[in-house]
């Protein structure tokens, strides 16, 4: 594993992954050479059912392949938070729902040696991915331009 990021329980995992996959198809593939210095190929990574999108793979030129995907851990979400009458601190309320996927993880999926340029491209990909997840969390879409 290269890195992982915890996703808040109220974020819809399936919608997040679909948005990240579409972002990768547009931003990573279309601008791969100019942004990363490599041509990039993006493909889907499916869950065991063969239909549900779990994440996506990114082929970094001829260097290596990385996968961006939701893990199989479970977390829980609650309908709302309410103030505890005694302490005033928030407490979970309403119905508890179990949610599949706690982290978005990035893995290198092969044993290929990676050049310094390839490592730089992967680092930049991970940084842009983190910024894109932040956009989704803040605005509900990865395609919002928040530059002002």
C-alpha positions, 0 to 999 in steps of 0.5 A, spaced: 500 500 500 502 506 498 497 510 502 490 511 504 485 516 506 479 515 511 472 517 508 467 520 512 461 515 514 456 519 510 459 520 504 456 515 499 462 510 497 459 508 490 458 515 488 465 517 490 468 512 486 464 513 480 466 520 480 473 519 482 473 514 476 470 519 471 475 524 474 481 519 472 478 518 465 478 525 464 484 528 468 489 523 468 488 520 461 487 526 457 493 530 461 497 524 463 503 526 458 503 534 460 501 533 468 505 527 469 510 526 464 507 519 462 501 517 458 496 514 463 491 508 462 485 508 466 481 502 467 475 499 472 477 495 478 470 491 480 468 488 486 467 480 486 460 481 483 463 483 477 459 489 476 460 494 482 465 499 481 470 498 487 476 503 484 480 503 478 487 502 475 492 507 473 498 504 468 503 509 469 507 509 462 511 502 461 513 503 469 508 500 473 500 500 475 497 502 481 490 501 483 485 506 487 480 503 491 475 502 497 477 497 502 473 492 504 473 494 512 466 496 514 464 503 518 457 505 521 453 511 520 448 514 524 442 518 522 444 524 526 448 527 531 444 530 537 447 534 544 447 530 550 443 533 555 448 532 561 454 534 557 452 538 551 457 534 547 454 531 541 452 524 541 450 519 535 442 518 534 437 515 530 438 509 526 445 505 525 447 503 518 453 499 516 457 502 511 462 497 506 468 501 505 472 505 510 478 508 506 480 509 499 487 506 498 492 506 493 496 500 491 502 498 487 500 492 484 506 489 481 513 488 482 516 493 477 522 497 478 520 504 478 524 510 475 525 517 479 520 520 474 515 514 475 515 515 482 514 523 481 508 521 477 505 517 482 506 522 488 503 527 483 497 522 482 496 521 489 496 528 491 491 530 485 487 524 488 487 527 495 485 534 492 480 531 488 477 527 494 477 534 498 473 537 493 468 531 493 467 532 500 466 539 500 462 540 494 459 534 492 463 533 486 470 532 483 469 537 477 468 543 481 473 549 480 474 552 487 480 556 485 476 562 486 
